Amino acid sequence: MTERSQSEPAEGEAGGPVNTTRCAEVLSLSPASTAEPEAQSGLGAGSPSPQVKVLLVTERVDGFFLDRLTDRGELVGETQHDTLDEAMWQAYSEYPAISDWRFCPDDADPLEYIQTRSRP
């Protein structure tokens, strides 16, 4: 067992949040891929929805969050789920062709990370 100083937050304590982010690239776009997720707001009715290129599933204390990003890193929508399986099911129901999920390093920009990994 490793000792830690009292000023050092333990894993998962306030000041030391533990986030685990998985990322994947949307490989082909279907008509459903430009639809707004239910929990997403801010785009006016009739506005064309941007195309989603990157998906992130982030584990937080209050659940799993599925984020949808454009190829410029703009957030298109976010939904909250109770389990990782639910978040993954939602992603696959919206986007039929998704790359393999990878763990994204905490210090990396997820969009850049996906783009560098998808180049031949």
FENUR-V842993 format. One record per helix or strand of 2 or more residues. SS is the DSSP state (H for helix, E for strand). FROM is the first residue (numbers start at 0). TO is the last residue. Records with the same first field share a line. If there is no record, write none. Layout:
BEGIN
SS = FROM-TO + FROM-TO
END
This chain:
BEGIN
E = 19-27 + 53-59 + 62-68 + 74-80 + 96-97 + 101-102
H = 30-33 + 83-93 + 109-117
END
